[in-house]
Amino acid sequence: MELSRVSPLLSRLVAAPRLLLRRRFTQNSTLFLLHNSNNKSKVILLLKHKQSKALATKAAAETRTPTNMVKVIRVYEHGGPEVLKWEDVEIGEPGEGEIRVRNKAIGLNFIDVYYRKGVYKPAEMPFTPGMEAVGEVVAVGPGLTGRTVGDIVAYAGGAMGSYAEEQILPANKVVPVPPSIDPVIAASIMLKGMTAQFLLRRCFKVEPGHTVLIQAAAGGVGSLLCQWANALGATVIGTVSTKEKAAQAKDDGCHHVILYKEEDFVARVNEITSGNGVDVVYDSVGKDTLQGSLACLKLRGYMVSFGQSSGTPDPVPLSALAPKSLFLTRPSLMQYTVTRDELLETAGEVFTSIASGILKVRVNHTYPLSRAAQSHTDLESRKTSGSVVLIP
Ligand SMILES: NC(=O)c1ccc[n+]([C@@H]2O[C@H](COP(=O)([O-])OP(=O)(O)OC[C@H]3O[C@@H](n4cnc5c(N)ncnc54)[C@H](OP(=O)(O)O)[C@@H]3O)[C@@H](O)[C@H]2O)c1
């Protein structure tokens, strides 16, 4: 058989998944046995040595199974930042309804620390942490429409595993990133910005005339909450630990900044509000602040406890809410982006707020992904402010 007639056949065959190629030599010729891994289709070719050499070289190049080995961070046991291991893993191909994304930038979030420590339990061990990233679609699963290779997409929440050079994602959990927004900016704001959106616009709807208290006002979420609450017409009070963070919070639209490691924040809020208290507290610090936050609320005020960077807060008995008829909620972004429409609307409002200048995104720190452990150390020791991004 002529090589020119064999090659197209081979090309079709090598496109089949996991094609194996075996050779056996006779005196003057080579016997090729090509078959699928399921052994359903087999082809035998008997070729002269000269032809076979050329064909074997071509086939070897074409049948190289794409390994999709990528570098990721993996956690085998809960613990300190040292449990974040930098490893090679095989990620395979996207299945139905899935896409493979090459990450350009990955957002660091405090929730990654909770999973690493075991405060929140991952579905399996070992696991790859990370809840948000922006990347380029490099493969789409069979039959998938609406996403194409080359799309720049963002994702936050949902499947964990963004501390990776590449990852497989459910296509319905990603959103397209507008071309005007830099991927690093988008990665730094997806989870934090969508959190700010649902907290201020849906969980408790902030309106002009409201007074809000934002704990950890210079943090990733805190910085965005301050800017957005100010733009909504609220009087914004923020707490921070250092003078540098206070300057950032002021710049982000905080009308009053309290250094809560030096001052009694309850007394200060009382003073600022002339004893009336605030309409809502957004508290992500948890253990160290929750009781004080409750004390800062006005009659029928809203306590929004959405995080625990200082530790899990002590339980609040229902009776503690009675004297001021308070509302208490412990919301999570996942429950505010359940449907595709909710996800698109929430992300869309974040992107629009960046474009309109309501949100200035502070990417104050970037680390190579391989140094994720250092980023965790710095986040936990309160050395960071604004957003932190990991670059693969
Ligand atoms: N419920 C949700 O859906 C949701 C979604 C996103 C984020 N969150 C929560 O929002 C919070 C903020 O997340 P983020 O990623 O933007 O982090 P972050 O606010 O940038 O970092 C945490 C900040 O908390 C403050 N803090 C106070 N006590 C602390 C302590 N003992 N240890 C460490 N930090 C302490 C620090 O600010 P100071 O130095 O100024 O005190 C620190 O910079 C986290 O609790 C996170 O879990 C919740």
PDBQT file of the ligand as one rigid body, heavy atoms in Angstrom, charges set to zero:
ROOT
HETATM    1  N1  LIG A 401     -20.427  34.520  53.249  1.00  0.00    +0.000 N 
HETATM    2  C1  LIG A 401     -19.896  34.632  52.068  1.00  0.00    +0.000 C 
HETATM    3  O1  LIG A 401     -20.481  34.289  51.057  1.00  0.00    +0.000 OA
HETATM    4  C2  LIG A 401     -18.505  35.185  51.951  1.00  0.00    +0.000 A 
HETATM    5  C3  LIG A 401     -17.958  35.435  50.687  1.00  0.00    +0.000 A 
HETATM    6  C4  LIG A 401     -16.693  35.999  50.622  1.00  0.00    +0.000 A 
HETATM    7  C5  LIG A 401     -15.981  36.269  51.775  1.00  0.00    +0.000 A 
HETATM    8  N2  LIG A 401     -16.532  35.974  52.966  1.00  0.00    +0.000 N 
HETATM    9  C6  LIG A 401     -15.812  36.268  54.224  1.00  0.00    +0.000 C 
HETATM   10  O2  LIG A 401     -15.432  37.627  54.209  1.00  0.00    +0.000 OA
HETATM   11  C7  LIG A 401     -14.254  37.784  54.992  1.00  0.00    +0.000 C 
HETATM   12  C8  LIG A 401     -13.271  38.602  54.225  1.00  0.00    +0.000 C 
HETATM   13  O3  LIG A 401     -12.688  37.810  53.213  1.00  0.00    +0.000 OA
HETATM   14  P1  LIG A 401     -11.463  38.358  52.385  1.00  0.00    +0.000 P 
HETATM   15  O4  LIG A 401     -11.024  37.234  51.526  1.00  0.00    +0.000 OA
HETATM   16  O5  LIG A 401     -11.815  39.660  51.779  1.00  0.00    +0.000 OA
HETATM   17  O6  LIG A 401     -10.360  38.555  53.528  1.00  0.00    +0.000 OA
HETATM   18  P2  LIG A 401      -9.812  39.926  54.135  1.00  0.00    +0.000 P 
HETATM   19  O7  LIG A 401     -10.940  40.703  54.702  1.00  0.00    +0.000 OA
HETATM   20  O8  LIG A 401      -8.962  40.590  53.118  1.00  0.00    +0.000 OA
HETATM   21  O9  LIG A 401      -8.848  39.423  55.276  1.00  0.00    +0.000 OA
HETATM   22  C9  LIG A 401      -9.273  39.236  56.563  1.00  0.00    +0.000 C 
HETATM   23  C10 LIG A 401      -9.169  40.518  57.405  1.00  0.00    +0.000 C 
HETATM   24  O10 LIG A 401      -9.887  40.283  58.601  1.00  0.00    +0.000 OA
HETATM   25  C11 LIG A 401      -9.346  41.062  59.619  1.00  0.00    +0.000 C 
HETATM   26  N3  LIG A 401      -9.135  40.243  60.822  1.00  0.00    +0.000 N 
HETATM   27  C12 LIG A 401      -9.635  40.534  62.046  1.00  0.00    +0.000 A 
HETATM   28  N4  LIG A 401      -9.259  39.628  62.929  1.00  0.00    +0.000 NA
HETATM   29  C13 LIG A 401      -8.484  38.742  62.277  1.00  0.00    +0.000 A 
HETATM   30  C14 LIG A 401      -7.768  37.584  62.707  1.00  0.00    +0.000 A 
HETATM   31  N5  LIG A 401      -7.788  37.161  63.960  1.00  0.00    +0.000 N 
HETATM   32  N6  LIG A 401      -7.063  36.909  61.788  1.00  0.00    +0.000 NA
HETATM   33  C15 LIG A 401      -7.025  37.318  60.514  1.00  0.00    +0.000 A 
HETATM   34  N7  LIG A 401      -7.684  38.410  60.067  1.00  0.00    +0.000 NA
HETATM   35  C16 LIG A 401      -8.400  39.126  60.944  1.00  0.00    +0.000 A 
HETATM   36  C17 LIG A 401      -8.009  41.630  59.117  1.00  0.00    +0.000 C 
HETATM   37  O11 LIG A 401      -8.213  43.023  58.868  1.00  0.00    +0.000 OA
HETATM   38  P3  LIG A 401      -7.674  44.057  59.972  1.00  0.00    +0.000 P 
HETATM   39  O12 LIG A 401      -6.167  43.864  60.004  1.00  0.00    +0.000 OA
HETATM   40  O13 LIG A 401      -8.098  45.387  59.487  1.00  0.00    +0.000 OA
HETATM   41  O14 LIG A 401      -8.314  43.650  61.264  1.00  0.00    +0.000 OA
HETATM   42  C18 LIG A 401      -7.754  40.871  57.823  1.00  0.00    +0.000 C 
HETATM   43  O15 LIG A 401      -7.018  41.629  56.896  1.00  0.00    +0.000 OA
HETATM   44  C19 LIG A 401     -13.792  36.384  55.375  1.00  0.00    +0.000 C 
HETATM   45  O16 LIG A 401     -14.227  36.112  56.682  1.00  0.00    +0.000 OA
HETATM   46  C20 LIG A 401     -14.521  35.516  54.388  1.00  0.00    +0.000 C 
HETATM   47  O17 LIG A 401     -14.723  34.232  54.850  1.00  0.00    +0.000 OA
HETATM   48  C21 LIG A 401     -17.776  35.435  53.072  1.00  0.00    +0.000 A 
ENDROOT
TORSDOF 0
